[in-house]
Amino acid sequence: MSNHTPKTLLRRTEVEARTKLSRAALYAKLSPNDASFDPSFPVPIRISACSIRWIEEEIDSWIESRPRARQHKSVKTTSCVQ
């Protein structure tokens, strides 16, 4: 008996929400002919003739691999102490 855990599959709209990418930007990351092509972006799997899904774990890993937004050095933080 296998200990295989089923993978959670995400719809395009769920991938868009998690990555904050538009539909066009999402497909641009997948297109080698596009300037925004990202070979590290997870490739979807086809589950039927008209339906694709992304593996949740792969999307989460891709998000984690992105550099974090850095606070600009000229922005000063203020103390809330009164």
N, C-alpha and C positions, 0 to 999 in steps of 0.2 A: 504494500500500500504506500502510495506517495504522499509526501507532506506538501504537495503543491498548493500554494495559496493563489486563488484566482486574482487576476489583475483587474483593477478598476479602470474602465475605459471612459474617456471624456469626449463629449461632443465639442464641435468647433466653438460654439458659443461659450462653453465652460473654459476652453483653452484661452479664448479671447479675454474672458473675465480674469483669469489667473495671471496671465502674462501682461495684461493691459495693452495688448496689440489689437489693432483693427483687423478686420477680415483681410483687407488688401495687404497689410503689413505681414500678417501671418503667412499668407501664400507667397509673398515676396521672399520670405526667409527660406522657403522650400524650393524656390526656382533658381537653378544654377545660372540662368541667363539674366538674373536681376541683380542690380547693384547692392541690394540689401540681403542677398543670399547668405545664409549662415549654415555652414555644414555641420555645426554642432547642434542645430535645432532638431528636436525629435521628429522622425518621419512617421506620419500616421499609418495605421493599418486599415486595409479595406475589409469591411465586415459584410458588405453586400455590393451589388452593382452600383448602387447610388448612395452608399453610406461609408464614411470613414470615421475612425476614432483614434485618439491618442492615448497612450498608456500613461496613467496619472503619475506614476513613479518617475517616468522619463521627463515629463513636464516639470515636476517638482525639482528634479536634479538639475535641469537646465536653468530654472529660475535661481537656484542656489549658486550656480556657477557664474552668474552675472555679477559684475562689480557693484558694490553698494554705492549709492549716491553719497557723495562726500559734501560736508558743509563747507562752503567757501570760506577761506581764511579771513577775509575782510568782514565777515558777518560776526558781530559780537553778541555774545549771549549775556543776558542780564540776570541778576539775582532777584529772586522774588522776596528776599528778606526785607522787611520794612522796619 
